[in-house]
Amino acid sequence: MNEPEACMTMDQWRHVLRTAATVWDFDDFIAHDASPTPTETWWAALRHFQTQDVCEAFSRLALTLKFRPKLAEVVEAAREAAGDRHARERQAAHDNILRLAPPSQRTVEGRLRVLDQAAQQWRIEQKAELERLARRYQLDGADFRQRMARLDEPGPYARRARELLAGHVEPGVGIDAMLRAFASASDTTVSDGDDAASPGSA
């Protein structure tokens, strides 16, 4: 599972704010004495982002805004910057996978490595799609992180595939038995549906 990203500290945020103050007027932030100060309020909304994403957000906004951006605009720009950074990191990871020499499949270990590489590439693509959906439909942060975490956990079919490739299968529990079980379950579902739709079931 990926390590959690480091959040922006107050000291880092003050440094970002001083940099942004070279473009816009933030004097009221510095002169404000009441608590919470605007500096603390903005940091509370932005501290979950990485510092580099907040810096990139201000850089992008500086190209289009004459006056100081609103907090919501900075949050949205930081979210887009984080999404773009994740996309670049995923692409780099994807490129590294493609540059790997395909392992030989003559051994069990080789076949397992092929399976792991394919699974990793699939996870990269699924995370990219999930991030696109999150930006489009504004998914909740906790829900988004939970869905991302689920992609890192191998599902029952992936675990079963590893068992079959590794040969850790009891007699009579191979792929043929699995297919028969799936076919039996499908037949049962169809039969139940037919009974429910028949005139005698009314």
C-alpha positions in Angstrom: 0.0 0.0 0.0 1.3 3.5 -0.8 2.6 5.6 2.0 0.4 8.5 3.1 1.4 11.9 1.6 2.9 14.5 4.0 0.6 17.4 4.8 1.6 21.0 4.7 2.8 22.3 8.0 2.1 25.8 9.3 5.7 26.9 8.7 5.5 25.7 5.1 2.2 27.5 4.6 3.7 30.7 6.0 6.5 30.4 3.4 4.0 29.8 0.6 2.0 32.8 1.8 5.1 35.0 1.8 5.8 34.0 -1.8 2.1 34.6 -2.8 2.4 38.1 -1.2 4.9 39.1 -3.8 2.1 38.8 -6.3 -1.0 39.9 -4.4 -1.7 42.0 -1.3 -1.8 39.9 1.9 -1.1 42.7 4.3 -4.4 42.1 6.2 -3.3 38.5 6.9 -0.1 39.8 8.7 -1.8 42.7 10.5 -4.7 40.6 11.8 -4.6 40.0 15.6 -7.9 38.2 16.3 -7.9 34.4 16.5 -8.3 32.5 14.3 -6.4 34.7 11.9 -6.9 34.5 8.2 -3.5 32.7 8.0 -4.8 30.0 10.3 -8.2 29.8 8.5 -6.6 29.4 5.1 -4.1 26.9 6.4 -6.9 24.8 7.9 -8.5 24.5 4.5 -5.2 23.8 2.6 -3.1 21.8 5.0 -4.2 18.5 3.7 -2.5 19.3 0.3 1.2 18.9 -0.3 3.2 22.1 -0.2 4.2 21.7 -3.8 0.6 21.5 -4.9 -0.4 24.7 -3.1 2.7 26.5 -4.6 1.6 25.3 -8.0 -1.9 26.4 -7.4 -0.8 30.0 -6.6 1.5 29.9 -9.7 -1.4 29.0 -12.0 -3.7 31.5 -10.5 -1.1 34.3 -10.8 -1.2 33.8 -14.6 -4.9 34.6 -14.8 -6.0 36.6 -11.7 -5.2 40.3 -11.3 -6.6 40.5 -7.8 -6.0 38.1 -4.9 -7.8 34.8 -5.3 -10.5 33.6 -2.9 -9.8 30.6 -0.7 -12.2 28.4 -2.7 -10.2 29.2 -5.9 -6.9 28.2 -4.2 -8.4 25.0 -3.0 -9.8 24.1 -6.4 -6.4 25.0 -8.1 -4.5 22.9 -5.5 -6.8 20.0 -6.1 -6.2 20.2 -9.9 -2.4 20.5 -9.3 -2.5 17.4 -7.1 -4.4 15.5 -9.7 -2.0 16.5 -12.4 1.0 15.5 -10.2 -0.6 12.1 -9.5 -1.2 11.6 -13.2 2.5 12.3 -14.0 3.6 9.9 -11.2 1.3 7.2 -12.5 2.6 7.7 -16.0 6.1 7.4 -14.8 5.3 4.2 -12.9 3.5 2.9 -16.0 6.5 3.7 -18.2 8.7 1.8 -15.7 6.5 -1.3 -16.0 6.6 -1.2 -19.8 10.4 -0.9 -19.8 10.8 -4.0 -17.7 11.8 -7.1 -19.7 9.0 -9.6 -19.7 9.8 -12.4 -17.3 10.1 -15.9 -18.6 6.9 -17.9 -18.0 8.7 -21.3 -17.9 8.7 -21.3 -14.1 6.0 -20.7 -11.5 7.9 -17.7 -10.2 8.0 -16.2 -13.7 4.3 -16.6 -14.3 3.6 -15.0 -10.9 5.7 -12.0 -11.9 3.8 -11.6 -15.1 0.5 -11.7 -13.1 1.9 -9.1 -10.6 3.0 -6.8 -13.4 -0.4 -7.0 -15.1 -2.2 -6.4 -11.8 0.0 -3.4 -11.1 -0.7 -1.9 -14.5 -4.4 -2.4 -14.0 -4.3 -0.7 -10.6 -2.5 2.3 -12.2 -5.2 2.6 -14.9 -8.1 2.2 -12.4 -6.6 4.9 -10.0 -6.3 7.3 -13.0 -10.0 6.7 -13.9 -11.1 7.1 -10.2 -9.2 10.4 -10.0 -10.9 11.7 -13.1 -14.3 10.7 -11.7 -13.5 12.3 -8.3 -12.7 15.6 -10.0 -15.8 15.5 -12.2 -18.3 14.5 -9.5 -16.4 16.1 -6.5 -16.2 12.9 -4.4 -15.8 13.3 -0.7 -12.2 13.1 0.4 -12.7 10.2 2.9 -14.8 8.2 0.4 -12.2 8.8 -2.4 -9.3 7.7 -0.2 -11.3 4.6 0.8 -11.9 3.6 -2.8 -8.3 4.2 -3.6 -7.2 2.0 -0.8 -9.5 -0.8 -2.0 -7.7 -0.8 -5.3 -4.5 -1.7 -3.5 -6.1 -4.8 -2.0 -6.1 -7.9 -4.3 -9.6 -9.2 -4.9 -10.8 -12.8 -4.6 -10.2 -13.5 -8.3 -6.6 -12.2 -8.1 -5.9 -14.3 -5.0 -7.4 -17.3 -6.7 -5.3 -16.8 -9.8 -2.1 -16.7 -7.7 -3.1 -19.9 -6.0 -3.8 -21.6 -9.3 -0.5 -20.4 -10.8 1.5 -21.4 -7.7 -0.1 -24.8 -7.6 -1.6 -24.3 -4.1 -4.8 -26.0 -5.1 -6.4 -29.1 -3.5 -7.4 -31.9 -5.8 -10.6 -31.3 -7.6 -10.6 -27.5 -6.8 -8.9 -26.4 -10.0 -10.1 -24.1 -12.8 -12.6 -26.7 -14.1 -14.3 -26.9 -10.7 -14.4 -23.1 -10.5 -16.1 -22.8 -13.9 -18.6 -25.5 -13.0 -19.5 -23.6 -9.8 -19.9 -20.3 -11.8 -22.1 -22.1 -14.3 -24.2 -23.7 -11.6 -24.7 -20.3 -9.9 -25.7 -18.7 -13.2 -28.2 -21.5 -13.9 -29.8 -21.1 -10.5 -30.1 -17.3 -11.0 -31.8 -17.8 -14.4 -34.1 -20.4 -13.0 -35.2 -18.2 -10.2 -35.9 -15.4 -12.6 -37.9 -17.7 -14.9 -40.1 -18.9 -12.0 -40.8 -15.3 -10.9 -41.9 -14.4 -14.4 -44.0 -17.4 -15.0 -47.9 -17.1 -14.9 -48.0 -19.7 -12.1 -46.0 -17.6 -9.8 -48.5 -14.8 -9.8 
